């Protein structure tokens, strides 16, 4: 999930995506501590949502393709998986 608003939390992402399918995990990477800002929710502007199956991921991607969160359009795409 790209273009994630800085107000958004992992709980916001979980709630948004779990309304369409079962979410296995949600991760929102934080910024390095030496570059902290005035925001208490100091993430990097993107996150990862993992589903139980490929079909659930595809359903969520299709259903939420034009979704806005806190006024920002979310950019949804599949992550590259290292094997």
TORLO-978697 format. One record per atom (N, C-alpha, C): y negated, z negated, x negated; residue in one letter. Coordinates in steps of 0.05 Angstrom, whole numbers, padded with zeros to 5 digits, always signed. Layout:
REM TORLO-978697
YZXa
...
//
This chain:
REM TORLO-978697
+00023+00000-00017x
+00000+00000+00000x
-00024+00000-00018x
-00040+00021-00017x
-00064+00023-00034x
-00088+00020-00016x
-00111+00015-00029x
-00137+00011-00016x
-00136-00015+00001x
-00122-00034-00008x
-00119-00060+00006x
-00146-00075+00004x
-00157-00084+00027x
-00182-00099+00025x
-00178-00125+00011x
-00198-00134-00003x
-00196-00158-00019x
-00193-00183-00001x
-00200-00181+00024x
-00197-00204+00043x
-00168-00207+00051x
-00152-00186+00048x
-00124-00186+00058x
-00107-00204+00040x
-00087-00216+00053x
-00067-00233+00040x
-00039-00222+00043x
-00020-00233+00029x
+00008-00226+00033x
+00016-00230+00062x
+00007-00252+00074x
+00014-00258+00102x
+00003-00236+00121x
-00021-00226+00115x
-00032-00204+00132x
-00015-00179+00130x
-00006-00172+00106x
+00012-00149+00103x
+00038-00153+00117x
+00050-00176+00113x
+00076-00182+00126x
+00073-00180+00157x
+00052-00191+00168x
+00048-00191+00197x
+00044-00162+00206x
+00028-00146+00192x
+00023-00119+00200x
+00049-00102+00200x
+00064-00103+00179x
+00088-00087+00176x
+00112-00097+00192x
+00114-00123+00196x
+00137-00134+00210x
+00136-00128+00240x
+00113-00119+00250x
+00112-00111+00278x
+00126-00085+00283x
+00132-00070+00261x
+00146-00044+00264x
+00174-00044+00254x
+00181-00062+00235x
+00208-00064+00225x
+00211-00090+00210x
+00235-00097+00202x
+00240-00122+00188x
+00232-00119+00159x
+00216-00137+00149x
+00206-00136+00122x
+00223-00154+00104x
+00232-00143+00082x
+00248-00159+00063x
+00230-00175+00045x
+00209-00163+00034x
+00191-00178+00016x
+00163-00164+00016x
+00143-00180+00009x
+00116-00170+00005x
+00105-00182-00021x
+00092-00164-00036x
+00081-00174-00062x
+00053-00161-00065x
+00034-00177-00072x
+00006-00168-00077x
-00001-00178-00105x
-00001-00161-00125x
-00006-00169-00152x
-00035-00180-00155x
-00037-00202-00170x
-00063-00215-00175x
-00075-00203-00201x
-00102-00206-00203x
-00116-00198-00227x
-00111-00219-00249x
-00115-00210-00273x
-00113-00227-00296x
-00133-00250-00294x
-00126-00274-00300x
-00143-00297-00296x
-00170-00295-00312x
-00170-00281-00334x
-00195-00280-00350x
-00216-00262-00336x
-00208-00246-00316x
-00227-00229-00302x
-00230-00238-00273x
-00231-00264-00269x
-00234-00275-00242x
-00262-00268-00231x
-00263-00266-00205x
-00289-00260-00192x
-00295-00283-00173x
-00315-00280-00157x
-00323-00300-00137x
-00303-00302-00114x
-00286-00283-00112x
-00266-00283-00089x
-00244-00302-00095x
-00236-00317-00075x
-00213-00335-00079x
-00187-00320-00078x
-00186-00298-00063x
-00162-00282-00061x
-00165-00259-00081x
-00158-00264-00105x
-00165-00246-00128x
-00142-00227-00134x
-00136-00208-00115x
-00115-00189-00120x
-00126-00162-00130x
-00109-00144-00137x
-00117-00119-00150x
-00123-00096-00131x
-00121-00100-00105x
-00128-00078-00086x
-00104-00062-00077x
-00080-00071-00084x
-00056-00057-00074x
-00034-00077-00071x
-00013-00069-00057x
+00010-00087-00053x
+00035-00071-00048x
+00058-00085-00047x
+00084-00073-00043x
+00097-00087-00019x
+00109-00070-00002x
+00124-00080+00021x
+00152-00069+00019x
+00172-00086+00019x
+00200-00077+00016x
+00214-00081+00043x
+00229-00061+00052x
+00243-00062+00077x
+00273-00064+00072x
+00288-00071+00093x
+00317-00074+00090x
+00331-00047+00087x
+00319-00026+00098x
+00332+00001+00096x
+00311+00022+00092x
+00320+00046+00083x
+00302+00068+00080x
+00291+00077+00107x
+00307+00076+00128x
+00298+00084+00154x
+00276+00067+00164x
+00278+00041+00160x
+00256+00023+00169x
+00231+00029+00153x
+00233+00035+00128x
+00210+00042+00112x
+00197+00067+00122x
+00213+00087+00129x
+00203+00112+00139x
+00189+00108+00166x
+00201+00091+00183x
+00189+00086+00209x
+00162+00072+00206x
+00160+00053+00188x
+00135+00039+00184x
+00114+00058+00172x
+00122+00074+00153x
+00104+00093+00141x
+00092+00112+00162x
+00109+00122+00179x
+00100+00141+00200x
+00082+00127+00220x
+00090+00103+00229x
+00075+00088+00249x
+00048+00078+00239x
+00046+00072+00214x
+00021+00060+00203x
+00005+00079+00185x
+00010+00104+00187x
-00003+00123+00169x
-00033+00124+00172x
-00044+00118+00195x
-00073+00118+00200x
-00084+00091+00206x
-00073+00071+00193x
-00080+00043+00198x
-00104+00034+00181x
-00121+00018+00194x
-00143+00005+00180x
-00138-00025+00180x
-00145-00039+00158x
-00143-00068+00156x
-00169-00078+00145x
-00182-00096+00160x
-00209-00106+00152x
-00228-00083+00146x
-00227-00062+00162x
-00246-00040+00159x
-00239-00019+00138x
-00217-00022+00124x
-00210-00003+00103x
-00184+00012+00111x
-00185+00038+00106x
-00161+00054+00112x
-00140+00049+00091x
-00116+00041+00100x
-00094+00036+00082x
-00081+00062+00074x
-00075+00065+00048x
-00062+00089+00038x
-00033+00080+00033x
-00014+00092+00048x
+00014+00084+00046x
+00030+00106+00032x
+00046+00098+00013x
+00064+00117+00000x
+00087+00101-00013x
+00108+00116-00018x
+00132+00103-00031x
+00126+00098-00060x
+00136+00075-00070x
+00133+00068-00098x
+00156+00081-00114x
+00151+00086-00139x
+00171+00096-00157x
+00190+00073-00164x
+00215+00077-00161x
+00235+00056-00167x
+00247+00062-00194x
+00245+00044-00213x
+00258+00047-00239x
+00287+00039-00236x
+00305+00055-00247x
+00334+00049-00245x
+00345+00045-00272x
//
